[in-house]
């Protein structure tokens, strides 16, 4: 006879980024290797939490022992593997993010690394081989700052390990410190460049302006000296290739050839052929595409930071008959929170006393306030928080109406619906679509192939009866023709279109 035991996944693996994480497979593998357990799998229910279903033979292993084995397996996985999602500064664009991903994956103990141009880094690492300090040091070498040095708050910084009072206190202190470094309108990254966070966009526009000026002088002004359009094109080269050169050198240190390297070589080849305008155009298209992507991702990042700031910093709580104000991070499950009219709710929970209309638009997007009333059965609501009736359930970050409410907390601040939305959005930024992954793989093959072909064509004069000058011209022409402008600006264009569509829908 087979019996099934269901345990919440977030109980076995606290703080797990999602059920697709590799640690879930590790947990299932450990469970399936235990005597008496026939199989184990993950069950996802849209109306409840994700659960681990364990099918076992009660004649061989009692329920209590199976539960102990599951908890021990979860503790072992949680103790060994850590997850962090950091908000960082120093990632200007997607090309830079890919370089940082590659460098982090080369670290011993880092099992997964993903970076986003919006300034988010997600990591999974083996604590027996590395630690957060070593990873932070590597990021510092790459001129990427984390934590107190960052100008943006850490949206989510979780490690799925067992909760202890000391760790809770440290987590609250970290959250409070991160809140103090929250983004304020008008602030930009001090190290982003001489023109601030938009320096890449300004450099790209200057490149385009110099290109247009040089072309206009060359074609329209007959009496202009020959050096004047050339000077404009050289200036366009400097501004258009400024950020690209940095990424190309970083990739070369990692023994990688990407679009950055090919575009620079193609631009250099165009200059060698005397086609300065064509080379400047290549650099302008490349730089403007990534500059616009960086600008758009920066706006998306600020939108996430504004979402994270919706929850209030303090809550009015009644404990043992005494009403006091405490930091939201210090709320625990079972606390009774007093919410005055027109205040934001500090935590997820259910209503004990009071009736009001709550504006849930910040979390659910509902356009009209929703009428709320006390839960019919408070004990049942405590036992099954996910089964609470919608009319009695409230969320952190929503806005109370005209009535005063007493709310019992069902989730700590870092596990509220709002915190999970922020975390999911932040993590989604680091995920790549299948098309992006294909493009990355294609680049790694295409770029070395084109550079190799160009090198072969340079020596065509050895086997073909022609002067070296003709072989050189042919090789440079192939480089310029093969320079994939469409591939280089495809992702930035898609990002801009997606953000524009989202903003249009929101307005």
C-alpha positions as CSV (number, residue, x, y, z in Angstrom):
1,X,0.0,0.0,0.0
2,X,1.3,3.5,-0.9
3,X,0.5,6.6,1.1
4,X,1.2,10.2,0.1
5,X,2.7,12.9,2.3
6,X,2.5,16.5,1.1
7,X,4.8,19.1,2.5
8,X,5.1,22.8,1.5
9,X,8.1,23.4,-0.6
10,X,8.9,26.7,1.1
11,X,9.0,24.9,4.5
12,X,11.6,22.3,3.2
13,X,13.6,24.9,1.3
14,X,13.0,28.3,2.8
15,X,13.6,31.3,0.6
16,X,13.8,29.2,-2.6
17,X,13.6,31.5,-5.7
18,X,11.2,29.1,-7.5
19,X,10.1,25.6,-8.1
20,X,12.3,25.4,-11.2
21,X,15.5,25.9,-9.2
22,X,18.1,23.2,-9.3
23,X,17.9,22.7,-5.5
24,X,14.4,21.2,-6.0
25,X,15.9,18.5,-8.2
26,X,18.6,17.9,-5.5
27,X,15.9,17.6,-2.8
28,X,13.9,15.1,-4.9
29,X,17.0,13.0,-5.7
30,X,17.8,12.7,-2.0
31,X,14.3,11.8,-1.1
32,X,14.0,9.1,-3.8
33,X,17.1,7.5,-2.6
34,X,15.7,6.8,0.9
35,X,14.4,3.4,1.8
36,X,10.6,3.2,1.9
37,X,10.1,6.1,-0.5
38,X,8.8,5.1,-3.9
39,X,8.8,8.4,-5.6
40,X,8.7,12.2,-4.9
41,X,7.6,15.1,-7.1
42,X,6.6,18.7,-7.0
43,X,2.9,19.6,-7.1
44,X,2.0,23.2,-8.1
45,X,-1.5,24.5,-7.3
46,X,-2.7,27.9,-8.5
47,X,-4.8,28.3,-5.4
48,X,-2.2,27.2,-2.8
49,X,1.5,26.8,-2.1
50,X,3.8,24.6,-4.1
51,X,4.1,21.2,-2.4
52,X,6.5,18.2,-2.4
53,X,4.5,15.0,-2.7
54,X,6.2,12.0,-1.2
55,X,4.8,8.5,-2.0
56,X,5.9,6.0,0.5
57,X,5.1,2.6,2.0
58,X,3.9,3.0,5.6
59,X,4.7,-0.7,6.3
60,X,8.4,0.0,5.7
61,X,8.6,3.5,7.1
62,X,6.3,5.3,9.4
63,X,4.9,8.8,8.7
64,X,7.0,10.5,11.4
65,X,10.2,9.0,10.0
66,X,9.3,10.1,6.4
67,X,8.7,13.6,7.6
68,X,12.1,13.6,9.5
69,X,13.8,12.4,6.3
70,X,12.2,15.1,4.2
71,X,13.2,17.8,6.7
72,X,16.7,16.5,7.0
73,X,17.1,16.4,3.2
74,X,15.8,19.9,2.9
75,X,18.1,21.1,5.6
76,X,21.1,19.4,4.0
77,X,20.4,21.1,0.6
78,X,19.7,24.5,2.2
79,X,22.9,24.3,4.3
80,X,25.1,23.6,1.3
81,X,23.6,25.7,-1.5
82,X,22.9,29.4,-1.2
83,X,20.9,31.8,-3.4
84,X,21.4,35.6,-3.6
85,X,19.7,38.2,-5.8
86,X,21.5,41.5,-5.5
87,X,20.8,44.9,-6.9
88,X,24.1,46.3,-8.2
89,X,25.6,49.2,-10.0
90,X,28.1,49.1,-12.8
91,X,26.3,47.0,-15.4
92,X,25.6,49.5,-18.2
93,X,24.1,47.2,-20.8
94,X,23.4,43.6,-21.8
95,X,26.9,43.1,-23.3
96,X,28.4,44.0,-20.0
97,X,26.0,41.7,-18.2
98,X,27.0,38.8,-20.4
99,X,30.7,39.4,-19.6
100,X,29.9,39.5,-15.8
101,X,27.9,36.2,-16.1
102,X,30.8,34.5,-17.8
103,X,33.3,35.7,-15.2
104,X,31.1,34.6,-12.3
105,X,30.4,31.2,-13.7
106,X,34.2,30.6,-13.8
107,X,34.4,31.0,-10.0
108,X,34.8,27.7,-8.1
109,X,31.5,26.9,-6.4
110,X,29.2,29.1,-8.4
111,X,26.7,26.8,-10.0
112,X,24.6,29.4,-11.7
113,X,25.0,33.1,-12.5
114,X,22.7,35.5,-14.3
115,X,23.0,39.3,-14.7
116,X,20.7,41.9,-16.1
117,X,21.4,45.3,-17.7
118,X,18.8,46.7,-15.2
119,X,21.4,46.1,-12.4
120,X,20.3,42.7,-11.0
121,X,22.6,39.7,-10.3
122,X,21.2,36.3,-9.4
123,X,23.6,33.6,-8.1
124,X,23.5,30.1,-6.8
125,X,26.6,28.8,-5.1
126,X,28.0,25.9,-3.1
127,X,28.9,27.1,0.3
128,X,31.6,24.4,0.7
129,X,33.6,25.9,-2.2
130,X,32.9,29.7,-2.0
131,X,31.1,32.4,-0.1
132,X,29.4,35.8,-0.6
133,X,32.6,37.7,0.2
134,X,34.6,36.0,-2.5
135,X,31.8,36.7,-5.0
136,X,31.6,40.3,-4.0
137,X,35.3,40.6,-4.4
138,X,35.1,39.3,-7.9
139,X,32.3,41.8,-8.7
140,X,34.5,44.6,-7.3
141,X,37.3,43.6,-9.7
142,X,34.8,43.9,-12.5
143,X,33.8,47.4,-11.2
144,X,30.4,46.2,-10.1
145,X,29.4,47.4,-6.6
146,X,26.9,45.6,-4.3
147,X,25.3,46.4,-1.0
148,X,26.3,49.6,0.8
149,X,28.2,50.9,-2.2
150,X,25.2,50.5,-4.5
151,X,22.9,53.5,-5.1
152,X,19.9,51.2,-5.4
153,X,18.3,49.1,-2.7
154,X,18.8,45.3,-2.7
155,X,15.4,44.2,-4.0
156,X,15.9,40.6,-2.8
157,X,18.8,39.0,-1.0
158,X,17.8,35.6,0.2
159,X,19.6,32.4,1.1
160,X,17.4,29.4,1.6
161,X,18.7,28.3,5.0
162,X,17.0,27.6,8.3
163,X,15.7,30.6,10.2
164,X,17.3,31.6,13.5
165,X,16.7,34.7,15.7
166,X,20.2,36.1,15.0
167,X,19.7,35.7,11.2
168,X,16.3,37.3,11.4
169,X,17.8,40.3,13.3
170,X,20.6,40.6,10.7
171,X,18.1,40.3,7.9
172,X,16.0,43.1,9.4
173,X,19.1,45.3,9.8
174,X,20.1,44.6,6.2
175,X,16.6,45.5,4.9
176,X,16.6,48.6,6.9
177,X,20.0,49.6,5.6
178,X,18.9,48.9,2.0
179,X,15.8,51.1,2.6
180,X,18.1,53.9,3.5
181,X,19.9,53.6,0.2
182,X,16.7,53.7,-1.8
183,X,16.6,55.5,-5.1
184,X,15.5,59.1,-5.0
185,X,14.4,61.0,-8.1
186,X,17.3,62.9,-9.6
187,X,20.0,60.6,-8.1
188,X,22.2,58.8,-10.6
189,X,25.2,56.5,-10.4
190,X,28.3,58.7,-9.7
191,X,30.6,56.4,-11.5
192,X,28.5,56.0,-14.7
193,X,30.6,58.5,-16.6
194,X,31.4,62.2,-16.9
195,X,27.8,62.9,-18.0
196,X,26.1,60.6,-15.3
197,X,24.0,57.6,-15.9
198,X,23.1,58.6,-19.4
199,X,26.7,59.1,-20.6
200,X,26.5,56.1,-23.0
201,X,23.5,57.6,-24.7
202,X,25.2,61.0,-24.9
203,X,28.3,59.5,-26.4
204,X,26.2,57.7,-29.0
205,X,24.4,60.9,-29.9
206,X,27.7,62.7,-30.2
207,X,28.9,60.0,-32.5
208,X,25.8,60.4,-34.7
209,X,26.2,64.2,-34.7
210,X,29.8,64.0,-35.8
211,X,29.0,61.4,-38.4
212,X,26.3,63.6,-39.9
213,X,28.5,66.7,-39.7
214,X,31.4,65.0,-41.4
215,X,29.1,63.6,-44.2
216,X,27.5,67.0,-44.7
217,X,30.8,68.7,-45.0
218,X,32.2,66.1,-47.3
219,X,29.3,66.1,-49.7
220,X,27.9,69.6,-49.5
221,X,30.8,71.9,-48.8
222,X,33.1,72.0,-51.8
223,X,35.6,74.5,-50.3
224,X,36.0,72.7,-47.0
225,X,39.5,71.4,-46.3
226,X,40.0,67.6,-46.6
227,X,41.0,67.2,-43.0
228,X,37.7,68.6,-41.6
229,X,35.3,65.7,-42.5
230,X,38.1,63.2,-41.5
231,X,38.4,64.9,-38.1
232,X,34.6,64.6,-37.6
233,X,34.7,60.9,-38.5
234,X,37.6,60.3,-36.1
235,X,35.6,62.0,-33.4
236,X,32.7,59.8,-34.2
237,X,35.0,56.8,-33.9
238,X,36.1,57.9,-30.4
239,X,32.6,58.5,-29.1
240,X,31.0,55.5,-30.8
241,X,33.7,53.0,-29.7
242,X,34.4,54.3,-26.2
243,X,32.2,51.8,-24.3
244,X,32.6,49.1,-26.9
245,X,36.4,49.0,-26.5
246,X,36.0,48.3,-22.8
247,X,33.8,45.3,-23.4
248,X,36.0,44.0,-26.2
249,X,39.0,44.0,-23.9
250,X,37.1,42.3,-21.1
251,X,36.0,39.6,-23.5
252,X,39.5,39.2,-24.8
253,X,40.8,38.6,-21.2
254,X,38.1,35.9,-21.0
255,X,39.3,34.5,-24.3
256,X,36.0,35.2,-25.9
257,X,35.1,36.9,-29.2
258,X,31.7,38.6,-29.4
259,X,30.0,41.2,-31.5
260,X,31.9,44.0,-29.7
261,X,35.2,42.6,-31.1
262,X,33.8,42.1,-34.6
263,X,32.3,45.6,-34.7
264,X,35.6,47.2,-33.7
265,X,37.7,45.1,-36.1
266,X,35.2,45.9,-38.9
267,X,35.3,49.7,-38.1
268,X,39.1,49.5,-38.1
269,X,39.0,47.7,-41.4
270,X,36.7,50.4,-42.9
271,X,39.1,53.0,-41.7
272,X,42.0,51.1,-43.3
273,X,40.2,51.1,-46.6
274,X,39.5,54.9,-46.3
275,X,35.8,54.3,-45.7
276,X,35.7,56.4,-42.5
277,X,32.0,57.2,-42.9
278,X,31.0,53.5,-43.2
279,X,33.0,52.6,-40.1
280,X,31.5,55.5,-38.1
281,X,28.0,54.4,-39.2
282,X,28.7,50.9,-37.9
283,X,29.8,52.2,-34.5
284,X,26.9,54.6,-34.3
285,X,24.2,52.0,-35.0
286,X,25.9,49.6,-32.4
287,X,26.3,52.3,-29.7
288,X,22.9,53.9,-30.1
289,X,21.1,50.5,-29.9
290,X,22.8,49.6,-26.6
291,X,22.6,53.1,-25.2
292,X,18.8,53.1,-25.7
293,X,18.5,49.7,-24.2
294,X,20.5,50.9,-21.2
295,X,18.3,53.9,-20.8
296,X,15.1,51.8,-21.0
297,X,16.4,49.2,-18.5
298,X,17.3,52.0,-16.1
299,X,13.7,53.3,-16.2
300,X,12.4,49.7,-15.6
301,X,14.8,49.4,-12.7
302,X,13.4,52.6,-11.1
303,X,9.9,51.3,-11.6
304,X,10.8,48.2,-9.6
305,X,12.4,50.3,-6.9
306,X,9.2,52.3,-6.7
307,X,7.2,49.1,-6.3
308,X,9.4,47.9,-3.5
309,X,8.9,51.2,-1.7
310,X,5.1,50.8,-1.6
311,X,5.2,49.0,1.8
312,X,5.4,51.4,4.8
313,X,8.5,51.4,7.0
314,X,6.7,51.0,10.3
315,X,3.5,49.3,11.6
316,X,1.3,50.0,14.6
317,X,1.0,46.6,16.4
318,X,-0.7,45.5,19.6
319,X,1.2,43.0,21.6
320,X,0.1,41.8,25.1
321,X,-2.4,44.7,25.3
322,X,0.3,47.3,24.5
323,X,0.1,49.4,21.3
324,X,3.5,50.3,19.8
325,X,5.1,51.2,16.5
326,X,7.7,48.7,15.2
327,X,9.6,48.3,12.0
328,X,7.8,46.2,9.4
329,X,10.7,43.8,9.3
330,X,10.1,43.0,13.0
331,X,6.5,41.8,12.4
332,X,5.9,38.1,13.0
333,X,3.1,35.8,12.1
334,X,0.2,36.2,14.5
335,X,0.8,39.9,15.3
336,X,-2.3,42.2,15.4
337,X,-1.7,45.3,13.3
338,X,-3.8,48.4,13.6
339,X,-4.5,50.2,10.3
340,X,-5.9,53.7,10.4
341,X,-8.0,55.2,7.6
342,X,-6.0,56.1,4.5
343,X,-2.9,54.3,5.7
344,X,-1.0,51.7,3.7
345,X,-1.2,48.1,5.0
346,X,2.2,46.9,6.3
347,X,1.8,43.2,5.9
348,X,-0.3,40.4,4.4
349,X,-3.0,39.1,6.7
350,X,-6.7,38.8,7.3
351,X,-9.1,41.2,9.0
352,X,-10.1,40.6,12.6
353,X,-12.2,43.7,13.2
354,X,-13.5,46.6,11.0
355,X,-15.0,47.1,7.6
356,X,-13.4,49.3,4.9
357,X,-12.8,49.6,1.2
358,X,-9.1,48.8,0.3
359,X,-7.4,50.1,-2.8
360,X,-5.5,47.0,-4.1
361,X,-4.3,48.5,-7.4
362,X,-0.6,48.6,-6.3
363,X,-0.7,44.7,-6.0
364,X,-3.6,43.3,-8.0
365,X,-4.1,46.1,-10.5
366,X,-7.9,46.4,-9.7
367,X,-9.2,49.8,-10.7
368,X,-11.8,50.1,-8.0
369,X,-11.4,49.7,-4.2
370,X,-12.5,46.4,-2.8
371,X,-14.9,46.1,0.2
372,X,-13.3,44.2,3.1
373,X,-14.8,42.6,6.1
374,X,-13.6,40.4,9.0
375,X,-12.9,36.7,8.4
376,X,-15.8,34.4,9.3
377,X,-13.5,31.9,11.1
378,X,-10.3,33.3,12.4
379,X,-9.0,29.9,13.6
380,X,-9.4,28.4,10.2
381,X,-7.8,31.5,8.6
382,X,-4.7,31.0,10.9
383,X,-4.5,27.3,9.9
384,X,-4.9,27.9,6.2
385,X,-3.7,31.4,5.2
386,X,-3.9,30.6,1.5
387,X,-7.6,29.6,1.8
388,X,-8.8,32.9,3.3
389,X,-11.8,34.4,1.6
390,X,-10.8,37.3,-0.7
391,X,-13.2,39.7,1.2
392,X,-11.1,39.2,4.4
393,X,-7.6,38.9,2.9
394,X,-5.4,42.0,2.7
395,X,-2.0,42.6,1.2
396,X,1.0,44.7,2.1
397,X,1.3,48.0,0.2
398,X,-2.4,48.4,-0.5
399,X,-4.2,51.5,0.8
400,X,-6.9,51.4,3.4
401,X,-10.1,53.4,2.9
402,X,-12.2,55.3,5.4
403,X,-12.6,52.6,8.0
404,X,-10.1,51.5,10.7
405,X,-9.0,47.8,10.6
406,X,-7.4,45.3,12.8
407,X,-5.4,42.8,10.8
408,X,-3.6,39.6,11.9
409,X,-0.3,39.0,10.1
410,X,-0.1,35.7,8.2
411,X,3.3,36.3,6.4
412,X,6.5,38.1,7.4
413,X,7.4,41.2,5.4
414,X,9.9,39.4,3.2
415,X,7.3,36.8,2.2
416,X,4.4,39.2,1.4
417,X,2.7,39.2,-1.9
418,X,4.3,42.5,-2.7
419,X,7.8,41.3,-1.8
420,X,7.3,38.2,-3.9
421,X,6.1,40.3,-6.9
422,X,9.2,42.5,-6.6
423,X,11.4,39.4,-6.2
424,X,9.9,37.7,-9.2
425,X,10.2,40.8,-11.4
426,X,13.8,41.3,-10.3
427,X,14.6,37.6,-11.1
428,X,12.7,37.7,-14.4
429,X,15.1,40.4,-15.5
430,X,18.0,38.0,-15.3
431,X,16.3,35.3,-17.3
432,X,16.9,35.1,-21.0
433,X,14.4,34.1,-23.7
434,X,15.1,31.2,-26.0
435,X,15.8,33.7,-28.8
436,X,18.4,35.6,-26.7
437,X,20.1,32.3,-25.7
438,X,20.2,31.3,-29.4
439,X,21.7,34.7,-30.3
440,X,24.4,34.3,-27.7
441,X,25.3,30.9,-29.0
442,X,25.2,32.1,-32.6
443,X,27.6,35.0,-31.7
444,X,30.1,32.7,-30.2
445,X,30.3,30.8,-33.5
446,X,29.8,33.5,-36.0
447,X,32.3,36.1,-34.7
448,X,35.3,33.7,-34.6
449,X,34.3,32.3,-38.0
450,X,34.2,35.8,-39.6
451,X,37.5,36.8,-38.0
452,X,39.1,33.5,-39.1
453,X,37.9,34.0,-42.6
454,X,39.3,37.5,-42.7
455,X,42.7,36.3,-41.6
456,X,42.7,33.6,-44.3
457,X,41.8,36.2,-46.9
458,X,44.7,38.3,-45.8
459,X,47.0,35.6,-47.1
460,X,45.1,35.0,-50.3
461,X,48.1,36.5,-52.2
462,X,50.1,33.4,-51.3
463,X,48.0,31.1,-53.4
464,X,46.4,33.7,-55.8
465,X,48.5,35.8,-58.1
466,X,47.6,39.2,-56.8
467,X,49.3,41.9,-54.7
468,X,48.9,42.0,-50.9
469,X,47.0,45.2,-51.2
470,X,44.2,43.5,-53.1
471,X,44.1,40.6,-50.5
472,X,44.0,43.1,-47.7
473,X,41.1,45.1,-49.4
474,X,39.1,41.9,-49.9
475,X,39.6,40.8,-46.2
476,X,38.5,44.2,-44.9
477,X,35.5,44.3,-47.3
478,X,34.4,40.9,-45.9
479,X,34.7,42.2,-42.4
480,X,32.6,45.3,-43.1
481,X,30.0,43.3,-45.0
482,X,29.8,40.6,-42.4
483,X,29.4,43.0,-39.5
484,X,26.0,42.0,-38.2
485,X,24.3,45.3,-37.5
486,X,20.9,43.7,-37.4
487,X,22.1,41.1,-34.9
488,X,23.8,43.8,-32.8
489,X,20.7,46.0,-32.4
490,X,18.0,43.3,-32.5
491,X,17.8,42.8,-28.7
492,X,17.9,46.5,-27.8
493,X,15.1,47.2,-30.3
494,X,13.0,44.4,-28.8
495,X,13.6,45.6,-25.3
496,X,12.6,49.2,-26.3
497,X,9.5,47.9,-28.1
498,X,8.5,45.8,-25.1
499,X,8.9,48.6,-22.6
500,X,7.1,51.1,-24.8
501,X,4.2,48.7,-25.2
502,X,4.0,48.0,-21.4
503,X,4.1,51.8,-20.6
504,X,1.4,52.4,-23.2
505,X,-0.8,49.7,-21.7
506,X,-0.2,51.1,-18.2
507,X,-1.2,54.6,-19.2
